[in-house]
Amino acid sequence: MNIQKQQMMRNVLYALAPLCIAAIYFYGWRFIAVYAVVVAAGVLSETLMAKRYQLKVTESLFVTCTLFALSLPPTIPLWIAAVGIIFGVIFGKMIFGGFGKNIFNPAIAARAFVYINFGVPMTARFVENATHVNYFPAGLGMWLSQPDSISAATPLSTRTVVFLDLLLGTTRGSFGETCAILIILGGMFLMYKKTANWKIIVSSLCSFLLLQTILYLAQVQVPTAGGFRMTGQPLEALLSGSFLFAAMFMITDPVSASQSTDAGKWIYGAIFGVMTVLIREFSTWVEGVTFAILLANMFGPLIDHLLKQAKAKKKQAMKASQPKEGDK
């Protein structure tokens, strides 16, 4: 198989490698099986589609597969993982013409597909000691950490976790979303390598924290099935769920993100941060990151178009206002 090399994509894989190792440590060796199935199905899908379009398979495929695998819960059935990545590769990327032409991030398109169609397997977390994972040996040496435990609420819905657990990754969640320290270090590496745009990341984090803080200080109450609850504490909300993982690795996708103007990058990141808070707090979808990314992807091209158009009109107006030589 002839693979088109992409150094930028390889940098992302380097940044994701520690999260893959952490997934094995916390959740057991089943992650290897999930990852192998996702990569195999993804490579097969892109190879067949690339032949149809007379294109090469790119290294971005392995980034898509890795991101998707890390976004899955540990108990996901292998066949659902395969179906998800097939949909993401074909309908999230290749149907648009391949790498560089897709509107949506293919990894998040794959996750949205399985999240909507297979809600129970995607939202179930198998836990020990409520939402906590033992520090050692955690899931190391196991096929799946405590697979016979009961399913329970995630830290995002319970809001009763310790900050240290959120930082170190000992809370339950998807394979790659729980260890905030590794996620932050990976994001810093990508910003240092200029693979991820820092403006998008900073804008995402700041807009998320700003709106979450406003709701928290205003003591906004959100209706639930059992009554009402307060909106989440800002820092806890930031570290819970998959927002941090998405802000570092998904919303910064160089193809589907706004990239043409600096203002567009700030606006694009802000849309993602604000929409995540609104969907999390006021909709039935507890984890709003998936749909927030898709919405930001939709508005990305429009933002670039409007800003370019405004810049061109301003430039044209300035040119028209300058006196001509004959007027002197």
C-alpha positions in Angstrom: 0.0 0.0 0.0 1.4 3.4 -1.1 0.9 5.9 1.8 1.4 9.6 1.3 3.6 10.9 4.1 2.5 14.0 6.1 4.8 15.3 8.8 2.1 17.3 10.4 -0.1 14.2 10.9 2.9 12.3 12.3 3.3 15.0 14.9 -0.3 14.4 16.0 0.4 10.7 16.3 3.4 11.4 18.5 1.2 13.5 20.7 -1.5 10.9 20.9 0.9 8.0 21.7 1.0 8.7 25.5 -2.8 8.7 25.6 -2.9 5.3 23.9 -0.4 3.9 26.5 -2.6 5.5 29.3 -5.7 3.8 27.8 -4.0 0.4 28.2 -2.9 1.3 31.7 -6.3 2.5 33.0 -8.7 0.3 31.0 -6.8 -2.8 30.1 -5.5 -4.5 26.9 -8.8 -4.4 25.2 -7.9 -1.0 23.8 -5.4 -2.8 21.6 -8.2 -4.9 20.1 -10.4 -1.8 19.6 -7.6 0.1 18.0 -6.6 -2.7 15.7 -10.2 -3.1 14.5 -10.6 0.6 13.9 -7.3 0.9 12.0 -8.0 -2.2 9.9 -11.5 -1.0 9.0 -10.3 2.5 8.3 -7.4 1.5 6.1 -9.7 -0.9 4.1 -12.3 1.9 3.6 -9.9 4.6 2.5 -7.9 2.2 0.3 -11.1 1.2 -1.6 -12.2 4.8 -1.9 -8.8 6.1 -2.8 -8.6 3.7 -5.8 -12.0 5.0 -6.9 -10.7 8.6 -6.9 -7.2 7.6 -8.0 -5.7 9.0 -4.8 -3.1 7.8 -2.3 -3.9 6.8 1.3 -2.6 9.6 3.5 -1.1 9.4 7.0 -4.1 11.5 8.2 -6.1 8.3 8.1 -4.1 7.0 11.1 -4.8 10.2 13.0 -8.5 9.8 12.3 -8.4 6.2 13.5 -6.4 7.0 16.6 -8.7 9.9 17.6 -11.8 7.9 17.0 -10.5 4.9 19.0 -9.5 7.1 21.9 -13.0 8.8 21.9 -14.7 5.4 22.4 -15.8 4.0 25.8 -13.9 0.9 27.0 -16.9 -1.5 26.6 -17.7 -0.5 23.0 -18.5 -3.6 20.9 -15.8 -4.1 18.3 -18.3 -4.3 15.4 -19.7 -0.9 16.4 -16.2 0.6 16.4 -15.6 -0.8 12.9 -19.0 0.5 11.6 -18.2 3.9 13.0 -14.8 4.4 11.4 -16.1 3.1 8.1 -18.8 5.8 8.1 -16.3 8.5 9.2 -13.8 7.7 6.5 -16.3 7.3 3.7 -18.9 9.9 4.5 -16.8 12.2 6.6 -13.9 12.5 4.2 -13.6 10.5 1.0 -17.1 11.3 -0.3 -16.0 15.0 -0.4 -12.9 14.0 -2.5 -10.4 12.9 0.1 -7.9 14.7 2.4 -8.1 18.5 2.3 -11.6 18.6 0.8 -13.7 17.4 3.7 -15.9 19.8 5.6 -16.2 17.8 8.8 -13.6 16.2 11.0 -13.9 12.5 10.0 -13.1 11.3 13.5 -15.9 13.3 15.0 -18.3 12.4 12.2 -17.6 8.8 13.0 -18.3 9.4 16.7 -21.5 11.3 16.0 -22.7 8.4 13.9 -22.3 5.8 16.5 -23.4 8.1 19.3 -26.7 8.7 17.6 -27.3 5.2 16.4 -25.9 3.2 19.3 -26.6 5.4 22.3 -26.6 2.7 25.0 -23.1 1.2 24.2 -21.7 4.7 23.7 -22.9 6.1 27.0 -22.4 3.1 29.3 -19.4 3.2 31.5 -18.5 0.1 33.6 -17.0 1.2 36.8 -15.4 0.1 40.1 -15.8 2.2 43.2 -18.4 4.5 41.6 -16.6 6.6 39.0 -13.0 6.0 40.2 -10.2 3.8 38.8 -7.5 2.5 41.1 -4.2 4.3 40.8 -2.3 1.0 40.6 -2.5 -1.4 39.0 -5.6 0.2 37.5 -6.4 -1.9 34.4 -2.9 -2.9 33.7 -2.6 -6.7 33.2 -6.4 -7.0 32.5 -8.3 -7.5 29.3 -10.9 -5.0 30.5 -10.8 -3.4 33.9 -13.7 -4.7 36.0 -16.0 -5.7 33.0 -18.5 -7.3 35.4 -19.2 -4.1 37.3 -22.4 -2.1 37.1 -22.9 0.8 34.8 -23.1 4.2 36.4 -23.1 7.9 35.7 -20.0 9.5 34.3 -18.1 12.2 36.2 -19.6 14.8 33.9 -23.2 13.9 35.0 -22.4 13.3 38.7 -20.1 16.3 39.2 -18.7 14.7 42.3 -15.1 13.9 41.3 -11.8 15.0 42.8 -9.6 17.4 40.7 -6.6 15.2 41.2 -8.5 12.3 39.7 -9.4 14.4 36.7 -5.8 15.4 36.2 -4.3 12.0 36.5 -7.0 10.1 34.6 -8.4 7.9 37.3 -12.0 8.8 36.5 -14.1 6.7 34.2 -14.8 7.9 30.7 -13.7 7.2 27.1 -10.3 5.7 26.4 -8.4 8.9 25.8 -10.4 11.7 27.5 -9.7 11.2 31.2 -6.0 12.1 31.8 -5.9 15.9 31.6 -2.2 16.1 32.2 -1.3 14.0 29.1 -3.9 15.8 27.0 -2.4 19.2 27.9 1.1 18.1 27.3 0.1 16.7 23.9 -1.6 19.9 23.0 1.5 21.9 24.0 3.6 19.7 21.8 1.4 20.3 18.9 1.4 24.1 19.5 5.2 24.0 19.8 5.4 22.2 16.5 2.8 24.6 15.0 0.7 21.6 14.0 -2.2 22.9 16.1 -3.1 26.6 16.0 -2.8 28.1 19.5 -5.4 30.8 18.7 -8.1 28.2 18.2 -7.1 26.4 21.4 -6.9 29.5 23.5 -10.2 30.8 22.1 -11.9 27.5 22.8 -10.7 27.3 26.4 -11.4 31.0 27.2 -14.9 31.1 25.7 -15.8 27.8 27.5 -14.5 29.1 30.9 -16.1 32.5 30.5 -19.6 31.3 29.8 -19.4 28.4 32.3 -18.2 30.9 35.0 -21.0 33.3 34.2 -23.6 30.6 34.5 -22.0 29.3 37.7 -21.8 32.7 39.4 -25.3 33.5 38.3 -26.4 30.3 40.0 -28.4 29.2 36.9 -30.5 26.2 37.6 -31.1 23.6 34.9 -34.2 21.4 34.9 -33.5 17.6 35.0 -35.7 14.5 35.3 -35.4 14.6 39.0 -35.9 18.4 39.5 -33.2 21.0 39.1 -29.4 21.2 39.3 -26.8 23.9 39.4 -24.6 24.5 36.4 -21.1 22.9 36.8 -18.1 24.5 38.5 -16.0 26.0 35.7 -12.7 24.2 36.3 -14.4 20.9 37.0 -16.5 21.2 33.8 -13.3 22.0 31.8 -11.5 18.9 33.0 -14.6 16.6 32.9 -15.8 14.8 29.7 -14.0 15.1 26.4 -13.8 18.9 26.0 -10.1 19.2 26.7 -9.3 16.3 24.4 -11.4 17.8 21.6 -9.9 21.3 22.1 -6.4 20.1 21.8 -6.7 17.4 19.1 -10.0 17.7 17.2 -11.2 21.3 16.8 -7.6 22.1 15.6 -7.9 19.9 12.6 -6.1 21.9 9.8 -8.7 20.9 7.2 -12.1 21.3 8.8 -11.0 24.3 11.0 -11.1 28.0 10.1 -7.5 28.7 8.9 -7.6 31.7 6.5 -7.6 34.6 8.9 -6.6 35.2 12.6 -10.0 36.7 13.4 -11.6 33.6 11.9 -9.6 31.3 14.2 -10.6 33.2 17.3 -14.3 33.2 16.3 -14.1 29.5 15.3 -12.7 28.5 18.6 -15.2 30.6 20.5 -18.1 29.0 18.7 -16.9 25.6 19.8 -16.4 26.6 23.4 -19.7 28.4 23.7 -21.7 25.7 22.0 -20.2 23.0 24.2 -21.4 24.7 27.3 -24.8 25.4 26.0 -25.4 21.9 24.7 -24.0 20.3 27.9 -26.0 22.5 30.3 -29.3 23.0 28.5 -29.9 20.0 26.3 -30.5 16.3 26.9 -27.0 15.5 25.5 -24.7 15.5 28.6 -21.6 15.5 26.5 -22.0 18.3 24.0 -18.5 18.2 22.4 -19.4 16.0 19.5 -22.2 18.3 18.2 -20.3 21.5 19.1 -17.4 20.4 16.8 -19.8 19.6 14.0 -21.5 23.0 14.3 -18.1 24.8 14.4 -17.1 22.8 11.3 -20.3 23.9 9.5 -19.6 27.6 10.2 -15.8 27.5 9.5 -16.0 28.0 5.7 -18.7 30.7 6.2 -16.6 32.6 8.7 -13.6 32.6 6.4 -15.7 33.7 3.4 -17.3 36.6 5.3 -14.1 37.8 6.8 -12.3 37.7 3.4 -15.2 39.5 1.8 -15.2 42.2 4.5 -11.4 42.6 4.1 -11.7 42.9 0.4 -14.5 45.5 0.6 -12.5 47.5 3.2 -9.4 47.4 0.9 -11.5 48.5 -2.1 -13.1 51.3 -0.1 -9.7 52.6 1.0 -8.4 52.4 -2.5 -11.4 54.4 -3.8 -11.0 57.0 -1.1 -7.4 57.8 -2.1 -7.1 60.9 -4.3 -6.1 60.3 -7.9 -3.2 62.0 -9.6 -5.5 64.1 -11.7 -7.3 65.5 -8.7 -4.2 67.0 -7.2 
